[in-house]
Every structure is written in C-alpha cells, then in structure tokens.
Amino acid sequence: MRRLSLFLLLAALPLPLRAADAPAKAGGDLYILGVGLDQEPSKADHETIDAYNWCPEEIEKLFKDHAADFHRNIDSRLVLGKKATHQGVLDGFTWLRDKAHKNDLVVIYIGCHGFCDANEGWGIVAADGKTLWGHEVKAELGKLPCNALVLIETCTSGGFASPHKNDPPVPPNVTCICACSGKQETDNQLDMAVAEALYGRADFNHDGVVDVDELIRYVQLRYREWWPNPKPRDDHETPVIVKSDAMPGAMSLTKAAPNLAAVFHEGRWLGAVVEKQDGDKYAVHMLGWANRPGPYFVVSSVGREEICLASDGPPLLVKQDGAWRAARLLSKEGEKCKIHYIDDADDETVTKDRIRYPFVGDLEAAKAAYATAAPEPVDHAGEWEQVGTAGAWRPTIAGAVLQGRLYTAARNKVLRETDLGAGEAKAVGKPGAGDVKLLFAAGDRLCAVDRDGSLFQIDPKDGDRRRIGDEGAWKGTLAGAVLNGKLYTAEKDGGLYVSDLDGGDRKQIGKAEFGDTKFMFAAGTRSIPPTAVGSSSAKAGHGRKRSPASSSKASCTPRRPTAASTKPTSATANGSSSATRNSATPCSCSPRGRTFTPSRRAAAFTGFMSSRGV
C-alpha cells in the first residue's frame, strides 16, 4: 500500500499471560480520531488521495462494534483525504481535548506516508502540503486529561516513539504502537495485526475480551511469525511499542467476535469474520484489508473450500516437502491428525510436529519477541570483532559452520571444533585422518573433499570418516556449496556438478562455463543477481516512488505485500553476474568478486578469517 515501515518492540519478552480475571474497564466514554490520506496516489493502481481512508474507517467500525460494553458512549471523528490538512488534523485534537475527561479513553489512528528527520523526528506531509510533526502531535496528546492509545501506520513511524533533538519523548499518558522503526518501511502489517488482535485472536486467556496487554503481546508475536529470523538489511519489520504506566494492562478494549474465520487467498491465510452465509458461500469482512473494491481490497465472498470457520478449529499450516501448506483439521487420530489441504483438496494424516498454527496459535514457539525497543537502531554493518586467541586459526585451510559450531581443517590434518561464543577450540577425532581441501556443512554432518579428490562424510562427534562415491571423482573441484541436501561443485573443466551426499552419484548440469569460479555459496532456492561487480542486491516489492518528504529525510516507499523471492546467481571472472537456469543452484563468485560479511551483532555469529589467522 503505502508506507513501508517496521515496528520496534517495547520489551524483549511478550507480556505475561494472565489468568481470566475480571476485565478492567475504562469506565468512561471512548473517543476515536482517525486520520488517513495518500499523499502520493498511484495512478497505475487507480488510487486517489482517499486510497487509505479505509484504514481509519476500519478502526472506527471495530471499536464501535466491539467496545460498546466497556464505555458509556462512543464518539468518533475521521479526518480523511483532502480534509486531512495540517489544521484539519490539529482541529481533530482540539475536538478530543474539548470532549475527553479523566476516566475516558482516546484511540487515535494515523495512516499515510511518513518520514523521519534527524532533528525534528517523525512527521507527515498533510493534504495542504504542510508538515505535521510528531512533536506537534505529542504536544496535543499531552494536553489530554485521559489515557490515549495511538496507532501509527506509516513508514518510519517508530521515529514518533524516539526522542530527537527537537522532539520530546512520548507523553506519559500515551501508549503507542508504531508500524516500524524510524528507518524502516511498512505496508499494512500493523492494520492486519491490530485488527486480528482486537477481533479476538489476541484473547489469550479465553475470557472473551481483548485487553491492552493482549493487544501488545499479539502484535509482537504476529510479527515474529512473519519474520522469525530478522536480519540487518532485509525487508523485515519490527513494531515499536511504548506502553504507558498510566494505562492498566488489563483495561478491556474489545469483545472477541464469535464468527472469527480465516480465508485462504493467493497462497496464504488471512484473518476475517463471517458476516453472512448463503449455502456454501460466505460473505466475509477481511481484517486489515479494504472491504470495498479499490486499493487493498482482496475479497468479500468465498466458497467453503477457501475458508476455515470457527467450528473447524484453528487454521493450520502443514509442512510437506519442505513447504508450508494451508490446511484444515478433519479429525485427530491419537498422536496424529487428519488434515485437508486447501490448495488442492487432498487429505493426509500427519504427525503433530508437521503442524503450525498461524495467527499466534503456536504460543510455545513464539514466547520471546524477536526485537527489543530502542531509540533509533544503530547500523553495525561492516563491523567485526575478534573471537578467540589471535593467530589460533593460522593453519586453517577449510571450514564450515554446523549447528552453531565452527569446524576447521588445518594443514596438520587436524579437524577442530570451535565454540563461536568463547572462541575455544578442541580437536575432533584422530590427527592425520584426512588431507582436507574443502569442507561443507550438510544437515547434521560434515562433508569433505580431500586433496586426492575423494569425497568423505564426517561424523562431527568423533571425526569418523566414510568415503562417498568413487575415489578421486572430485579431483578437479575448484569450489562447492551444499544446497537442499545436495553438493554443487564447480570443476576445472568448467562443469557445474550436483552430487548426492548419500550414494555419491554425480552429474553435470548446465553448460561448461564455471571454470573461473573461485568461491561458491548457497543462497536459498533462488537469489537476485548482483547489480554491480562483486556486489549483490535482493529486494522484493512492486514499483517504488518517492515520499513527499525531501531526500534528506528517511522516507517511505509504497509497496504491495509480497513474499520475498530470490534465485541463484553465478559471478564470472570479469565480475559480471547472471541467474543460472537451475533454480536449485548455489551462488558462485569469481576471483574478482567480493563477499560481504554481516556484523557479528546481527546474528548468533558471523565472522571471517584474515591472513593473520584472526
């Protein structure tokens, strides 16, 4: 949609799950202020300045339909499209200040393009071209006599939660959930997470009510589902959440909807509620998506095969052949489950370890939120630090990381295992057991190509070796990588070979054009070709365009939600690159290529060895 941002989290751990105590109530009135505009509508997508109006409209509908039991009255004001001028938005805050009293609750939603300035902080360009700064919004929020819940769905929205030179902290009466950090981009992920949570997916204690703590917890864990292993410079998003001490965590926000459902759309489950049934047709209200034709509209009616109803139990994802497929539960058979695949109408009986539950159904698997709230994230790209004793790995000639441990082969024919946290190394097996040339990690084992060209499987526990395939068959190997359980090697004759690591069978794939390869790397099933000599880029998304903000500000880039995809790449001796035809081929890099190592802070361990053995 619009804003590509990410969300920072307030805590490293989700908020604890309470027992189903009597829900706390705000006790007064509820006032909703919604702001929405698209400052750069896409003509190609038939958008106008009103393209994002549905976002605050959805928040208004949600609270009016599901929060009435907790408030004496509910009143709302939406400032949309051309009316969302600088003064128009401030007038909305004046309306809140005139209406709200001590025991009331205010909910504010802002959805549009945003940017972040190093001195002024977060801001948006209003419909009249004037900048509305986050510090102006904070000043208005600080004047309110009651608690406020603020939802900001813009790129760089996390900048609102972080103080800047001319931007104060969030007022103490405000709990804010921002769609991303001050340097990230976002789409409608916060819309989805918040709507799913407040319609009932966040009712963790099953008391029929979603409270503040449950909302925050759900948003954290939903993002963990979407990005379980976020890494620097990828397209992950991290919610930034600031929880006010003045707002009770047990404060009731909404009643859980009894008609929650999940709709299978374009290969994934999306949250929905059922509005009407007509035979095998279901009218649905999609959560976090537009519910009328136009931008961000997905569907309003589905057949029985495409929906998982509350009576079906929770929607499932079942692992089959390495991929997760959408499914419904048919029955339980002891420790196994009979399931029905949505995409091709097949049934299968599977073990429970193959099943995952989306919409934060796997609580045990998602106990810890993956990010910690912080002011602006610090970019450590390119930084490194020494692990272990200087020069201790000077004799190393090959190495591989397996299950978080570094295994290295040395010139003295000793295989060593290294603890990457402490840098402590120990010998594995007997010295002189093999003259290793190349070493690879392959599942739960090591594989080595010796200097005589033979391929061996090595037990990492005791160093025992077993030859695979014919003796000397890999004599011409220049470089290799293991991908999807297969060993890919580039040979002196220019051939690219794939080898079975169980029986040792090998065959050539593609043309004989890999004779200049120096290094080869596994990069998923696909990868984006390098965009310059020796460099690489892997960014998924639709057409991008400039934000209204100036180029000196971190700004948002509109995009449609897509699954990141990559394809294998090879780099030739002149540094150019091309995608290989086999989608299961790893990346190779020529002598003129360069590899870039992420900071150790960005992963459990990432390091490199210099000529000094460090």
N, C-alpha and C positions, 0 to 999 in steps of 0.2 A: 504494500500500500504505500505508505509514505515513509515514515521515519524509520530508519534502520538504527536502532539503538540497542543497548544491552542493559541488563539490570544488575546492580550490586546488591549484595545481601547485608542485612544488618548484623546477623550473627553467623558464626561458623557452624552452629548446630541448629536444627529446626527447634521451634518452641516445643516444650514438652506436651505430651498428650494428657489432658486432664480427664478425670472421670466425669460422667454425665451429671454434673452438679446443676442446680437450678440456674438457668442462664441469667446473667446480669442484664439489665435494661438501661437504655439511655434515659428513659423516664420523661423526656420532653418531646419537642417537635423535631422533625427531620427536615432539613433544607438541602436541596440539591442544586448545585450550579454546574452546568455543563458548557464547555467551550469547544467548538470544533470548526476547523476550516482547512482547506487545502490550498496553500499559497502558491503551489506550482502544479496545477492540474494537468494531467497527461491528455493531450488531445487524441493521441492514438488509442487511449483507453476510454475515450468519450467522458472524461472527467471534467467537473467544474469546481469552483471554489467550495461547493457543497458536498464534495465527494466523501468527506469524513463526518458529515452530520450524523450518520447512523451510529457512530461511536458513543457520543453523549446521550443520544436518544435511547440506546440500549441500556445504559446505566440508569437513566431515569425510569424506564419500564421495569427493570429488575427490582429496584428498591420500592417502587410503588406497588408492585405485585406481591413482593415477598417480605417487606419490612413493616407492613401496617400494624401488625400485632405488637410492635415494640415502641410505637410512638403515638402520641395523641393526634397529631396531624402531620401530613407530608406535603410539602410545597416545593416547587421547582422552578428554575428559570434556565432556559437554554439560550446561549449566545452563539449563533451559528452563521457560517458563511460570511456574506458581506457585512452582517451586523457585528461581527467579531473584530471591531476596530479597537484601538488602544483604549479609547474612552468607553466603548461598549463593554469591554471586559471589566474595567475598573468600576463601571456602574453596577455590574453584577455583584462585585464585592461590597459595594455600598448597600445594595439590597440585602445581602446577607447580614451586614452589620446592623441594619435597621430592624431586621426580623428576629435574629437569633438572641437567645437568652442563656443563662448559665447552664441549665440542665439539658439544653438542646444538643443535637448533633448535626454537623455540617459535612456533606460529602461533595467534593469538587473533582471534576474530571476535565482534563485538558488533552485534546488530541489534535495534532497538526505537525508541521515540520518544525524542528527546533535546532538550535546551535549552542555552542558554549564558547565564551570569551575568557581568556586567561585572567583578566582583571575583573570584569563585570559579572562573570558566571553565566548561568543558563539564561536563555531568552528565546522569544519567538518574534517573528515579524507579523504584526496584526494586519487586518484586511485593508487598513488605510496606509500601509507601508511603514508605520511607526513601530519601533521596537518596544515590546513589553518585556521588561527584565524580571528575572526571578526575584531580585531583591525588592521590586515593587510588589510582587505577589506576596512575599513574606511579610512585608510591612502591613499589608491588608489583613493577612491571616493573624498576625499578632494582635490586631485590634478586636478580634472576635472574642466574645465572653465565654465560649464553649470549646469543646474538642472538635477537631476537624480531621477528616480522612481525605487525603489528597492523592489522586491517581493521575500520573503524568505519562502519557503515551506519545513521546516524541523522541527523535534521535537526540543523543547526548543528554537525556533528561536527568541522568544521575548527577549532572552538574548542579541541579537545583538543591540536592542534598549535601553538597560540599561547599564549605565557605571559600570565598575568594577575596582578593584584595579589597574590592568594593562591594562585597556580597556577604551578608551576615549568615550565621547558621540558621537552620530551620527553627521556627518559634517552638517553645516548649509545649504548646497546646496542639501541635500538629503531628500526626502520623502520616508519613508519605511513602508511597510505593512508586518508584520510578522505573521506567521500562528498560533502562540501560545505564551504563557508566557515562561519564562526561566525555568519553572519547569513542563511544560505540554507536552503532546504528541499530534500528529496530524496525519491526513491521507490526503485525497485530498480535504478537505473542502475549502481551500483557492483557489485551482485550480478551483473548481466549482463556488465559489462566484465571483472571478475576471473575469472569462470567461463570466458568465451570465451578470455581470455588463457591461463589455465592448462591448458585442454583442448587448446591448440595453436595458436590464432590468433596468439599472440604469438611464435611460433617464427620470428623474422625471418631468422635465419641458416641455417635449414633443417637444423639438426643433430639434430632430433628431440627437443630438450629446451627447456623454457622456464626461463630463469633470472631473477634478481631484476631486472636492468636491463631485460630484455624485458618483464616484467610491468609495470613502471613506465611504460615507453615506450608500451605498448599502451593502458593506462588513459588516459594523456594524449591520445593520438591518437584514441581511440574517442570521447572527449568532444568533441574538435574536430569529429568527424563529426556528432555530434548537435547541437552548437551552433557552427557555423563562424564566425559573426559575433556573438558575445555583446555585449549592450548593457546599460547600467545599467537596473535596474528591470524587465527582462524575466524570464522564468522559466528562464533558463539555469542550468546547474550547473557548478561548477568544482572538480575534485578537489584537495584539499590533501594534499601528499605531503612527508614528511620522510624522507630517506634517511640511514641510519646509516653513518658512515665505517667502522665495525667490520664491517659486513656486506658481503662481496665481491659486486660486481655480477654476477660470473659464477657465483655459487652456484646450483646446479641446484635447481629447485623441483618440477617435474613433467615427465613424459614426454608428448609430444604424442600425442593419440588419433588412430589411423588412420581412424576412422569419423566424422570431423567432417562435419557437414552444416549446411544452412540450411533453415529451414521458413518457408514463406510463410503468414503468419497476419494477418488483418484489415489487409491492405494493406501489410505490411512484412516484411522478412526478420528472423527471429530465429535465434539460434545454437542448435544441437542436436547430439547424437551419435546415431547409429543403433544401437539395441540388438538389433533383430531384424527380419528381412524375411520376409514371407509373401506371395509373389506380388507384386502391386502395392501391398501395404500394408506400411507401415514403422512399427514401434514405435520411438518416439524419446524421448530424455531431453533436456528443454529446459534450456538453460544460463541460470542467473539467474532461473529461474521455479520455482514449486512443481511437483512431479511426481506429486502425488496430488490428487484432487478437493478443492477448498476454495479459500480466498483465494489469488490469484496463480497458480492453475492455468490453463493455456491449452489444451494439447492433449497427448495421449500417443500418438496414432496418426494417420498422414496417408497420403494416396494419392500415387501417383507424380507427379501433376501439381503437388503442393504442396511438393515437396522438391527441393533441389539437393544431390546427392550429391558426395562427393569425386571420383568418377570423371567428373562433369560439368564439372569445373573450378570456379573460384570463382563464387559467385553474383554477379549483375550488377544494376545499376540503369541503365536506358536512358532518355535524355531524349526525350520525344515530346510535341509540342505544349505545351512549357513545363513538363511534369510528369515526374517520375522514376518509371518503372515497373519492377517486379521482372521479371527475365528470367534465362534460362539460355543458355549458349553452345552452339550447334549445330555450327558449323564456322567456320573462318577462310578468307576468300577474298581473298588479297592484303592490301591495307590495310583491308579491310572485314571485318565479322563478321556471320554469320547467327545471329540470336538468336531465342529462343522466349519470348514474353511469358507470364508465369504466370497473370495475372488473366483473360485471355480466350482463351488457346490460339492466338493469332496468331503468325506468324513474320514476320521482317523482316530485311533486310540493311542494316546501318547502318555509318557511319564510326566510327572509334575515339574521336573526340572527343565522341561522344554517350554513351560508356560510362563508368560509375563502378563502383568495386569496394568494396562495404561491408566491414565488419569489418577496417578499416585496410588494405585492399588497395591504395589509392592512396597509396603512401608519398611520392611526389614532391609530391603535392598537399597532404600533411599533414606536411611536415617540421618545421614550427615549432609547438610547443604554443601555444595562444592565451592562456594566462594565466601569470602569474608568482606563485610562492609569496610570501606576505607574511603578517604577523600579521593583524590584523583589517582588512578592506578599508575604505578611507576613502570616505565618501559625498561626492562633489563635485557632486551635483545642484544646479543653480541657479547655480553659479559660472561666471564668464566672464572673458575677458581680451582686451585689445585686440590686433588684428593690423594691422600697417602704421602709417602716419602718421595722427595724429589729424585728422579732418575731410577726409581724402582722398576719401571717398565721399559728400561732402555733396550733389553734384549728381545722385546716383543716383535713378532713378525706377523701375527694374525690374531684376531679377536672377535668375539661375538657376545652379545648380551642375551642371557636366557633366564627367564623368571626372576628378573631384577638383579642378577649376579653377572659380573663380567668374567668371561673365560678367555684366557690368552694363551697362545702357544709361543714359546721362546726358542731362540737359536740353540739352546742346550737341550732341546727336545723335552722340555718340562711343560706340562699343562697346569695352569694355575687358575684358581677361582678367587675373585676379589669381591669383598663387601663394598658396595659403592657408596655407602654412607660413611664408614670409617676409613676406607682405603686399605683395609687389612687383607692380605693375600695368603693363600695356602696352596700347596701342591695337591693335585688330584691324580691318583694312580701312580704308576712307577715311572721314573725318569727314563728317557730314551725309548718310550713305547712307540713313537711315531715321528716322522720328519714332516711336520705340517707346513703346507704352503698357504692354504685358505681355510678359514674356519667359519661355520654358519650355525645359527640357532634354528632349529626346526621342530616346533611344537614343544615336547618335553625332552628333547635330546639334542646333541650336538652332531654335526657332520663336518668332516674334514677332507679336503683334497690334499694328499701328500705330494711331495716333490717328485715321486716316481709316477704320478698321475693316477693313483688308485684312490677310490672314494671309500671312506670309512664312516660308520656310525659309532658315536662315542657316548657311553653312559656317563652323565655329568656327576654321578655319585661316587663312582670308583675308578673312572677312566678306562674301563674295559672297551676294547675296540672290536668292531665286526666289519669286515670288508663287504661293500655293496657293489654288485656289478663286476665287470671284467677288470682284471689287473691292468693298470696303466691306461684305462679308457679316457681319463681326463688329463692326459699328459699335456695337451695343448691349451688348457684352460687359462684364460687371462684374468677373468673376474666372474663373480657369480652372486646370486641372491636367492633366498628361499621365499616363495610366494605361494600361498594356498597349498602348502604341503609339498610343493614341487621345487626342485633345484633348477634354476635357469643359469646357464653359463655362456659366456662369450669366448670363442676359441680363436686360436691363431689363424685358422683357415678362413676366418670371417663368419663362421656359422654361429647361430644362436641355438642352443640346445636346451631341451627340457628333460629332466631326469626324474624317474620315480625313485623315491628315497626308501622304498621297501625292497623292491627287487633289483633296482639299479638299471632298469631299462631306460634307454635314452634315445631321443630322436631330434632331428633338426627341424626348426620352424622358421618360416620366412626366408629371405634371401641371405646370401653370404655377404653381409655388409657391416659386420660388427668387429672386424679385425683390429680397429684402432681403439677399442674400448679399454679403459684403464680401471674404472670402478663401475659397479652395478649396485643399484639399491631397489628394494621392494617398496612400492608406493601404492598399496591398495590394489583394487582391481582395475582402476583407471586413474590417470592423472593428467593435469593440464600441462601442455608443452611449455618449456621455458620461453619467456618473452624477450630475453636478451642473452648474449653469450654467457653461458655458465650460470645464469640465474633462472629462477622459476617463479611461477605465479599460479595460484589455484583459488580463484574466487568465483563463486556461483551466484547467479542472480539475473534479473532482467535488466533492461536498459536503465542506465543511471543518469541523473541530471543534477545540476547544481541546486543547492538550497538558496533561499532568498538572502541568507547571510553572506557577508563578504568572505573572500577567500582566506582572510587571516584568521577566521574562526573555524573551530571544528564543527562541521555541519552535517546534516542528514542527507542520506541518499535513498530515494524511494525504491522499493523493490517489492515484488510479489514473493510470498513464501515458497521456497523451492528446496528440494533435497540437494545437498552438495554432491557434486559428481566429479570424478576425475578419471583420467585414462592414462595408460602407461606411456612413458616418454623415453627416448634414447637421445643422447647427445653425441655428435660425431666429432672427429678430430679437429674440425675447424670451429667447433663451439656451437654450431647450429643444432637445431633440435627438430624432431618430428615424432608424431604419435605412431607407435608400432601397430600393426594390424591385429595382432593377437591381444585381446583385452586382458589376458592374464599374464602379460609380460612385464617384468620389472623395469625400473629406470636404469639406464647406464650413463656414465659420464666419461667423456674423453679426457686425454691428458691436459687439454686446455680448459676443461670445465672446472668449476669451483663448487665446493659443497659448503653449506652454511649450517653451523651447529647452534641450536637454540640455547638460551641461558639455562644453567642448571636449576635456577629458581623456578623455571617454568615446568619442570617435570620431576619425577622421582629422582632421576639422574640423567643428565646429558653431558657428555664430556668429550674431549678429544686428546690425542697424544701428540706432542711436539717431537722434534728431533732430539730434544734433551730427555725424552722418556717421561715427561710430566703429563 
